[in-house]
């Protein structure tokens, strides 16, 4: 643990590696939304930089000169990045933060930047800022994990309304930035949000590799455009050792681990040079556990590992085995005539 001293000389202990943003979040969610910069032992630090030893900290908001300067300095960098994406080949002069804002001297070449283009530039800046935050969040998760094996995905909480300010395309880009960073490190990514947000604010065609954790406090499993892997169905559950000081805890149904699996047909007869589809019943209903198919004799019956499609090659017998990610198995005998 490290000791953090605040401006009023109060001291609080935090885990080593805690960031200034996490300290702000521990004080209040409102402060976390408003904080723009921090000083650690008198030096301005990025809000996501880990603090690894005892330190004196100050958190700066918009009304603080340090907060304004940090905001404008970062905004100038974002403006440059947005202009680079929107106007390839643009040349930059200087772009400092100044007393009442920021600016950038640019040479757009043959392009013409008009006042009517400013909303598009601002939208691109918002998208880039959100994507950077998502990547930083993912990298912080990976730092904490430190290579540990996980049975479940790494989830990104996307339920604050401000997350969706840039529209559906921007929200999807934020989610994809987080999920791609997690997946590239060898973990399974997941998006957490409410049912209404998941239905309205994401393009799931661009998020095919993301698992889904839905929060919907009802007796009925929510309808989504994609399968929910986890369903947080109540915030007033009770579990000894997990309850908060209010006496409650969240409870979640998992559809990621099969409790049972079986083939719809225990035996199957096929003719040579024909195909068939192996079908299975898996519980619980709506289970998203992965399945893998194998054949004991692929020279007689070949099987697609992912889909379970069977191809009869020659007369003989084979046993088809399906195995779930959670280790459940079922077998089906196939005879080819």
C-alpha beads as a LAMMPS data file, in Angstrom:
LAMMPS data file: protein, C-alpha beads

337 atoms
336 bonds

1 atom types
1 bond types

-500.0 500.0 xlo xhi
-500.0 500.0 ylo yhi
-500.0 500.0 zlo zhi

Masses

1 110.0

Atoms # bond

1 1 1 0.000 0.000 0.000
2 1 1 1.024 3.622 -0.562
3 1 1 0.027 6.716 1.406
4 1 1 -1.539 9.604 -0.504
5 1 1 -1.564 13.032 1.146
6 1 1 -4.244 15.493 0.029
7 1 1 -4.087 19.327 0.114
8 1 1 -5.921 19.409 3.468
9 1 1 -3.143 17.155 4.867
10 1 1 -5.483 14.171 5.197
11 1 1 -3.866 10.844 4.318
12 1 1 -5.412 7.786 2.721
13 1 1 -3.917 4.446 1.708
14 1 1 -4.212 3.055 -1.819
15 1 1 -2.806 0.062 -3.651
16 1 1 0.556 0.575 -5.286
17 1 1 0.043 1.524 -8.938
18 1 1 -3.182 3.460 -8.317
19 1 1 -3.698 6.352 -10.748
20 1 1 -4.839 9.897 -10.043
21 1 1 -8.064 9.131 -11.918
22 1 1 -8.760 6.157 -9.658
23 1 1 -8.135 8.325 -6.623
24 1 1 -10.655 10.837 -7.987
25 1 1 -13.158 8.015 -8.581
26 1 1 -12.696 6.827 -4.991
27 1 1 -13.686 10.298 -3.759
28 1 1 -16.766 10.788 -5.966
29 1 1 -17.999 9.952 -9.447
30 1 1 -18.636 13.660 -10.065
31 1 1 -15.008 14.530 -9.299
32 1 1 -13.857 11.779 -11.649
33 1 1 -15.918 13.366 -14.433
34 1 1 -14.550 16.850 -13.751
35 1 1 -10.870 16.246 -12.990
36 1 1 -8.555 17.299 -15.840
37 1 1 -5.063 16.958 -14.407
38 1 1 -3.142 16.128 -11.259
39 1 1 0.098 17.075 -9.601
40 1 1 2.109 14.405 -7.807
41 1 1 4.763 15.765 -5.467
42 1 1 4.522 19.114 -7.264
43 1 1 4.822 17.762 -10.824
44 1 1 1.960 17.606 -13.344
45 1 1 1.118 13.973 -14.135
46 1 1 -1.164 12.269 -16.601
47 1 1 -4.302 11.064 -14.843
48 1 1 -3.664 7.469 -15.930
49 1 1 -0.025 7.296 -14.809
50 1 1 0.442 4.788 -11.942
51 1 1 1.617 6.125 -8.578
52 1 1 3.992 3.598 -7.032
53 1 1 5.120 5.302 -3.836
54 1 1 3.919 7.651 -1.106
55 1 1 3.001 11.013 -2.615
56 1 1 1.267 14.340 -2.113
57 1 1 -1.454 14.852 -4.710
58 1 1 -3.606 17.691 -5.999
59 1 1 -6.486 17.187 -8.418
60 1 1 -7.245 20.018 -10.843
61 1 1 -10.599 20.869 -12.435
62 1 1 -11.643 23.449 -15.036
63 1 1 -11.689 26.301 -12.515
64 1 1 -7.985 25.699 -11.787
65 1 1 -5.383 27.234 -14.114
66 1 1 -3.508 23.912 -14.168
67 1 1 -6.707 22.149 -15.229
68 1 1 -7.384 24.594 -18.068
69 1 1 -3.808 24.382 -19.331
70 1 1 -3.828 20.572 -19.317
71 1 1 -7.160 20.511 -21.150
72 1 1 -6.011 22.957 -23.834
73 1 1 -2.630 21.274 -24.237
74 1 1 -4.275 17.883 -24.803
75 1 1 -6.887 19.466 -27.078
76 1 1 -4.184 20.936 -29.295
77 1 1 -2.674 17.478 -29.792
78 1 1 -6.109 16.036 -30.564
79 1 1 -6.777 18.804 -33.070
80 1 1 -3.571 17.912 -34.902
81 1 1 -4.475 14.210 -34.973
82 1 1 -7.991 14.953 -36.207
83 1 1 -6.684 17.210 -38.979
84 1 1 -4.184 14.539 -40.051
85 1 1 -6.986 12.005 -40.472
86 1 1 -9.379 14.385 -42.222
87 1 1 -6.793 16.159 -44.410
88 1 1 -3.959 13.753 -45.340
89 1 1 -0.739 15.576 -46.127
90 1 1 -1.547 18.639 -44.014
91 1 1 1.556 20.417 -42.663
92 1 1 1.793 21.780 -39.104
93 1 1 3.481 24.820 -37.634
94 1 1 3.105 25.492 -33.909
95 1 1 0.114 24.545 -31.766
96 1 1 0.463 25.652 -28.159
97 1 1 -1.968 26.067 -25.317
98 1 1 -2.393 29.789 -24.619
99 1 1 -3.983 31.906 -21.913
100 1 1 -7.545 31.510 -23.180
101 1 1 -7.464 28.369 -25.329
102 1 1 -5.250 26.798 -27.988
103 1 1 -4.582 26.960 -31.705
104 1 1 -2.610 25.329 -34.504
105 1 1 -0.929 26.978 -37.485
106 1 1 -1.380 24.671 -40.462
107 1 1 -0.804 24.511 -44.193
108 1 1 -3.603 22.358 -45.646
109 1 1 -2.024 22.312 -49.104
110 1 1 -4.674 22.075 -51.801
111 1 1 -7.441 21.471 -49.266
112 1 1 -9.644 24.294 -48.020
113 1 1 -10.779 24.251 -44.385
114 1 1 -14.000 26.225 -43.935
115 1 1 -15.905 27.235 -40.829
116 1 1 -18.600 24.733 -41.822
117 1 1 -15.974 21.960 -41.426
118 1 1 -15.472 22.689 -37.724
119 1 1 -18.274 20.358 -36.466
120 1 1 -16.719 17.422 -38.343
121 1 1 -13.279 18.266 -36.935
122 1 1 -14.712 18.471 -33.414
123 1 1 -16.496 15.116 -33.855
124 1 1 -13.246 13.504 -34.967
125 1 1 -11.473 14.954 -31.916
126 1 1 -14.135 13.472 -29.615
127 1 1 -13.759 10.077 -31.276
128 1 1 -9.964 10.103 -30.947
129 1 1 -10.119 11.182 -27.287
130 1 1 -12.556 8.426 -26.389
131 1 1 -10.546 5.778 -28.227
132 1 1 -7.379 6.844 -26.418
133 1 1 -9.145 6.567 -23.075
134 1 1 -10.400 3.089 -23.972
135 1 1 -6.915 1.914 -24.957
136 1 1 -5.437 3.355 -21.755
137 1 1 -8.113 1.553 -19.728
138 1 1 -7.319 -1.722 -21.496
139 1 1 -3.580 -1.265 -20.969
140 1 1 -4.150 -0.579 -17.272
141 1 1 -6.199 -3.788 -17.002
142 1 1 -3.410 -5.722 -18.681
143 1 1 -0.865 -4.202 -16.318
144 1 1 -2.879 -5.402 -13.330
145 1 1 -3.390 -8.861 -14.851
146 1 1 0.345 -9.212 -15.440
147 1 1 -0.099 -12.336 -17.579
148 1 1 -2.466 -14.160 -15.203
149 1 1 -4.762 -16.796 -16.693
150 1 1 -8.470 -15.948 -16.597
151 1 1 -11.520 -18.174 -16.962
152 1 1 -13.739 -15.196 -17.823
153 1 1 -13.351 -12.166 -20.132
154 1 1 -11.952 -8.719 -19.347
155 1 1 -14.944 -6.338 -19.344
156 1 1 -15.183 -2.632 -20.199
157 1 1 -17.935 -0.746 -18.329
158 1 1 -19.786 1.388 -20.893
159 1 1 -22.896 2.640 -19.150
160 1 1 -22.143 6.307 -18.464
161 1 1 -24.286 8.507 -20.720
162 1 1 -21.293 10.661 -21.665
163 1 1 -19.788 7.616 -23.361
164 1 1 -22.427 7.863 -26.098
165 1 1 -22.194 11.596 -26.753
166 1 1 -20.425 11.113 -30.075
167 1 1 -23.109 8.838 -31.514
168 1 1 -23.275 5.152 -32.453
169 1 1 -20.203 5.153 -34.695
170 1 1 -18.078 6.799 -32.032
171 1 1 -19.334 4.463 -29.289
172 1 1 -18.525 1.449 -31.453
173 1 1 -15.028 2.810 -32.117
174 1 1 -14.466 3.204 -28.355
175 1 1 -15.595 -0.374 -27.667
176 1 1 -13.491 -1.744 -30.517
177 1 1 -10.388 0.101 -29.305
178 1 1 -10.703 -1.516 -25.875
179 1 1 -11.604 -4.973 -27.180
180 1 1 -8.834 -5.066 -29.787
181 1 1 -6.219 -4.103 -27.183
182 1 1 -7.405 -6.838 -24.817
183 1 1 -7.643 -9.449 -27.593
184 1 1 -4.169 -8.613 -28.906
185 1 1 -2.820 -9.483 -25.446
186 1 1 -4.420 -12.947 -25.592
187 1 1 -7.462 -12.281 -23.396
188 1 1 -11.173 -12.395 -24.261
189 1 1 -12.761 -8.899 -24.299
190 1 1 -16.265 -8.045 -23.096
191 1 1 -18.564 -5.011 -23.137
192 1 1 -20.722 -4.254 -20.075
193 1 1 -23.735 -1.942 -20.287
194 1 1 -27.487 -1.712 -19.801
195 1 1 -29.897 -3.437 -22.177
196 1 1 -31.127 -0.146 -23.652
197 1 1 -27.601 1.119 -24.305
198 1 1 -26.527 -2.194 -25.838
199 1 1 -29.550 -2.142 -28.154
200 1 1 -29.219 1.463 -29.288
201 1 1 -25.575 2.507 -29.252
202 1 1 -23.425 -0.235 -30.787
203 1 1 -22.785 -1.583 -34.297
204 1 1 -22.399 -5.269 -33.460
205 1 1 -21.216 -6.162 -36.954
206 1 1 -17.966 -4.401 -36.030
207 1 1 -17.758 -6.030 -32.580
208 1 1 -18.074 -9.709 -33.453
209 1 1 -15.205 -10.767 -31.179
210 1 1 -16.588 -9.002 -28.073
211 1 1 -18.481 -10.885 -25.389
212 1 1 -21.514 -9.129 -23.883
213 1 1 -22.470 -8.524 -20.259
214 1 1 -25.915 -6.963 -19.920
215 1 1 -27.398 -5.265 -16.868
216 1 1 -31.177 -5.579 -16.817
217 1 1 -33.004 -5.829 -13.491
218 1 1 -36.050 -7.908 -14.377
219 1 1 -37.442 -11.438 -14.293
220 1 1 -37.101 -11.814 -18.059
221 1 1 -33.867 -12.177 -19.955
222 1 1 -33.467 -9.013 -22.067
223 1 1 -33.654 -9.099 -25.852
224 1 1 -30.488 -7.946 -27.607
225 1 1 -29.207 -7.948 -31.204
226 1 1 -26.472 -10.341 -29.991
227 1 1 -26.333 -13.154 -27.461
228 1 1 -25.663 -12.084 -23.881
229 1 1 -22.889 -14.055 -22.212
230 1 1 -23.602 -12.638 -18.748
231 1 1 -26.900 -11.226 -17.436
232 1 1 -26.790 -9.071 -14.307
233 1 1 -30.396 -9.555 -13.261
234 1 1 -30.542 -7.919 -9.832
235 1 1 -28.678 -5.409 -7.692
236 1 1 -30.406 -6.561 -4.517
237 1 1 -29.140 -10.100 -4.245
238 1 1 -27.611 -11.493 -1.099
239 1 1 -24.514 -13.654 -0.829
240 1 1 -22.563 -14.100 2.366
241 1 1 -19.137 -12.547 2.028
242 1 1 -20.054 -10.531 -1.074
243 1 1 -22.683 -8.116 0.264
244 1 1 -21.924 -4.416 0.565
245 1 1 -22.475 -2.477 3.781
246 1 1 -26.066 -1.990 2.572
247 1 1 -26.609 -5.744 2.720
248 1 1 -26.917 -6.348 -1.021
249 1 1 -24.833 -7.415 -3.990
250 1 1 -25.259 -7.790 -7.755
251 1 1 -26.111 -11.282 -8.990
252 1 1 -25.326 -12.509 -12.504
253 1 1 -26.409 -15.432 -14.661
254 1 1 -23.606 -16.863 -16.788
255 1 1 -24.347 -18.418 -20.167
256 1 1 -20.684 -18.968 -20.938
257 1 1 -20.338 -22.413 -19.385
258 1 1 -22.448 -25.345 -20.544
259 1 1 -23.982 -27.463 -17.801
260 1 1 -24.798 -30.244 -20.263
261 1 1 -24.582 -31.051 -23.967
262 1 1 -25.873 -33.907 -26.121
263 1 1 -26.386 -34.726 -29.798
264 1 1 -29.966 -34.594 -31.016
265 1 1 -29.299 -37.971 -32.661
266 1 1 -27.111 -40.499 -30.791
267 1 1 -26.520 -42.435 -34.028
268 1 1 -26.524 -41.438 -37.678
269 1 1 -26.376 -43.405 -40.918
270 1 1 -24.964 -41.697 -44.023
271 1 1 -24.281 -42.605 -47.618
272 1 1 -20.812 -42.229 -49.070
273 1 1 -20.051 -38.811 -50.600
274 1 1 -22.901 -37.074 -48.763
275 1 1 -22.933 -34.396 -46.066
276 1 1 -24.972 -33.867 -42.911
277 1 1 -25.102 -31.419 -40.039
278 1 1 -24.371 -32.605 -36.504
279 1 1 -26.742 -30.787 -34.164
280 1 1 -26.564 -30.584 -30.400
281 1 1 -28.690 -29.483 -27.468
282 1 1 -26.845 -27.439 -24.889
283 1 1 -27.929 -26.136 -21.496
284 1 1 -28.635 -23.613 -20.118
285 1 1 -30.813 -22.271 -22.932
286 1 1 -28.986 -19.472 -24.726
287 1 1 -25.597 -20.808 -23.670
288 1 1 -22.688 -19.154 -25.507
289 1 1 -20.027 -21.701 -24.535
290 1 1 -17.801 -22.564 -27.503
291 1 1 -18.020 -25.997 -29.131
292 1 1 -15.391 -28.072 -30.917
293 1 1 -16.080 -31.196 -33.013
294 1 1 -13.677 -34.081 -33.749
295 1 1 -13.902 -37.389 -35.605
296 1 1 -12.329 -40.635 -34.427
297 1 1 -11.907 -41.698 -38.057
298 1 1 -11.669 -38.693 -40.413
299 1 1 -10.903 -40.978 -43.365
300 1 1 -14.455 -42.302 -43.018
301 1 1 -16.243 -39.175 -41.708
302 1 1 -14.613 -35.761 -41.694
303 1 1 -16.096 -33.051 -39.475
304 1 1 -15.722 -29.289 -39.489
305 1 1 -14.180 -28.446 -36.130
306 1 1 -16.273 -25.307 -35.613
307 1 1 -19.591 -25.964 -37.355
308 1 1 -20.058 -29.731 -36.958
309 1 1 -20.710 -30.284 -40.666
310 1 1 -20.096 -33.980 -41.538
311 1 1 -18.708 -35.349 -44.811
312 1 1 -18.982 -39.106 -45.480
313 1 1 -15.916 -40.215 -47.433
314 1 1 -16.043 -44.021 -47.507
315 1 1 -17.835 -46.971 -45.930
316 1 1 -17.047 -47.539 -42.274
317 1 1 -17.709 -46.239 -38.777
318 1 1 -16.646 -43.170 -36.819
319 1 1 -17.429 -41.509 -33.519
320 1 1 -18.025 -37.765 -33.504
321 1 1 -17.195 -35.996 -30.255
322 1 1 -18.270 -32.479 -29.313
323 1 1 -16.453 -30.718 -26.475
324 1 1 -17.463 -27.405 -24.889
325 1 1 -15.053 -24.816 -23.615
326 1 1 -16.071 -25.763 -20.074
327 1 1 -15.140 -29.415 -20.710
328 1 1 -18.564 -31.023 -21.245
329 1 1 -18.586 -33.782 -23.866
330 1 1 -21.023 -35.808 -25.948
331 1 1 -20.541 -38.535 -28.560
332 1 1 -22.437 -39.649 -31.652
333 1 1 -21.828 -42.829 -33.689
334 1 1 -21.859 -42.486 -37.484
335 1 1 -22.103 -45.372 -39.945
336 1 1 -21.306 -44.812 -43.617
337 1 1 -22.701 -47.312 -46.146

Bonds

1 1 1 2
2 1 2 3
3 1 3 4
4 1 4 5
5 1 5 6
6 1 6 7
7 1 7 8
8 1 8 9
9 1 9 10
10 1 10 11
11 1 11 12
12 1 12 13
13 1 13 14
14 1 14 15
15 1 15 16
16 1 16 17
17 1 17 18
18 1 18 19
19 1 19 20
20 1 20 21
21 1 21 22
22 1 22 23
23 1 23 24
24 1 24 25
25 1 25 26
26 1 26 27
27 1 27 28
28 1 28 29
29 1 29 30
30 1 30 31
31 1 31 32
32 1 32 33
33 1 33 34
34 1 34 35
35 1 35 36
36 1 36 37
37 1 37 38
38 1 38 39
39 1 39 40
40 1 40 41
41 1 41 42
42 1 42 43
43 1 43 44
44 1 44 45
45 1 45 46
46 1 46 47
47 1 47 48
48 1 48 49
49 1 49 50
50 1 50 51
51 1 51 52
52 1 52 53
53 1 53 54
54 1 54 55
55 1 55 56
56 1 56 57
57 1 57 58
58 1 58 59
59 1 59 60
60 1 60 61
61 1 61 62
62 1 62 63
63 1 63 64
64 1 64 65
65 1 65 66
66 1 66 67
67 1 67 68
68 1 68 69
69 1 69 70
70 1 70 71
71 1 71 72
72 1 72 73
73 1 73 74
74 1 74 75
75 1 75 76
76 1 76 77
77 1 77 78
78 1 78 79
79 1 79 80
80 1 80 81
81 1 81 82
82 1 82 83
83 1 83 84
84 1 84 85
85 1 85 86
86 1 86 87
87 1 87 88
88 1 88 89
89 1 89 90
90 1 90 91
91 1 91 92
92 1 92 93
93 1 93 94
94 1 94 95
95 1 95 96
96 1 96 97
97 1 97 98
98 1 98 99
99 1 99 100
100 1 100 101
101 1 101 102
102 1 102 103
103 1 103 104
104 1 104 105
105 1 105 106
106 1 106 107
107 1 107 108
108 1 108 109
109 1 109 110
110 1 110 111
111 1 111 112
112 1 112 113
113 1 113 114
114 1 114 115
115 1 115 116
116 1 116 117
117 1 117 118
118 1 118 119
119 1 119 120
120 1 120 121
121 1 121 122
122 1 122 123
123 1 123 124
124 1 124 125
125 1 125 126
126 1 126 127
127 1 127 128
128 1 128 129
129 1 129 130
130 1 130 131
131 1 131 132
132 1 132 133
133 1 133 134
134 1 134 135
135 1 135 136
136 1 136 137
137 1 137 138
138 1 138 139
139 1 139 140
140 1 140 141
141 1 141 142
142 1 142 143
143 1 143 144
144 1 144 145
145 1 145 146
146 1 146 147
147 1 147 148
148 1 148 149
149 1 149 150
150 1 150 151
151 1 151 152
152 1 152 153
153 1 153 154
154 1 154 155
155 1 155 156
156 1 156 157
157 1 157 158
158 1 158 159
159 1 159 160
160 1 160 161
161 1 161 162
162 1 162 163
163 1 163 164
164 1 164 165
165 1 165 166
166 1 166 167
167 1 167 168
168 1 168 169
169 1 169 170
170 1 170 171
171 1 171 172
172 1 172 173
173 1 173 174
174 1 174 175
175 1 175 176
176 1 176 177
177 1 177 178
178 1 178 179
179 1 179 180
180 1 180 181
181 1 181 182
182 1 182 183
183 1 183 184
184 1 184 185
185 1 185 186
186 1 186 187
187 1 187 188
188 1 188 189
189 1 189 190
190 1 190 191
191 1 191 192
192 1 192 193
193 1 193 194
194 1 194 195
195 1 195 196
196 1 196 197
197 1 197 198
198 1 198 199
199 1 199 200
200 1 200 201
201 1 201 202
202 1 202 203
203 1 203 204
204 1 204 205
205 1 205 206
206 1 206 207
207 1 207 208
208 1 208 209
209 1 209 210
210 1 210 211
211 1 211 212
212 1 212 213
213 1 213 214
214 1 214 215
215 1 215 216
216 1 216 217
217 1 217 218
218 1 218 219
219 1 219 220
220 1 220 221
221 1 221 222
222 1 222 223
223 1 223 224
224 1 224 225
225 1 225 226
226 1 226 227
227 1 227 228
228 1 228 229
229 1 229 230
230 1 230 231
231 1 231 232
232 1 232 233
233 1 233 234
234 1 234 235
235 1 235 236
236 1 236 237
237 1 237 238
238 1 238 239
239 1 239 240
240 1 240 241
241 1 241 242
242 1 242 243
243 1 243 244
244 1 244 245
245 1 245 246
246 1 246 247
247 1 247 248
248 1 248 249
249 1 249 250
250 1 250 251
251 1 251 252
252 1 252 253
253 1 253 254
254 1 254 255
255 1 255 256
256 1 256 257
257 1 257 258
258 1 258 259
259 1 259 260
260 1 260 261
261 1 261 262
262 1 262 263
263 1 263 264
264 1 264 265
265 1 265 266
266 1 266 267
267 1 267 268
268 1 268 269
269 1 269 270
270 1 270 271
271 1 271 272
272 1 272 273
273 1 273 274
274 1 274 275
275 1 275 276
276 1 276 277
277 1 277 278
278 1 278 279
279 1 279 280
280 1 280 281
281 1 281 282
282 1 282 283
283 1 283 284
284 1 284 285
285 1 285 286
286 1 286 287
287 1 287 288
288 1 288 289
289 1 289 290
290 1 290 291
291 1 291 292
292 1 292 293
293 1 293 294
294 1 294 295
295 1 295 296
296 1 296 297
297 1 297 298
298 1 298 299
299 1 299 300
300 1 300 301
301 1 301 302
302 1 302 303
303 1 303 304
304 1 304 305
305 1 305 306
306 1 306 307
307 1 307 308
308 1 308 309
309 1 309 310
310 1 310 311
311 1 311 312
312 1 312 313
313 1 313 314
314 1 314 315
315 1 315 316
316 1 316 317
317 1 317 318
318 1 318 319
319 1 319 320
320 1 320 321
321 1 321 322
322 1 322 323
323 1 323 324
324 1 324 325
325 1 325 326
326 1 326 327
327 1 327 328
328 1 328 329
329 1 329 330
330 1 330 331
331 1 331 332
332 1 332 333
333 1 333 334
334 1 334 335
335 1 335 336
336 1 336 337
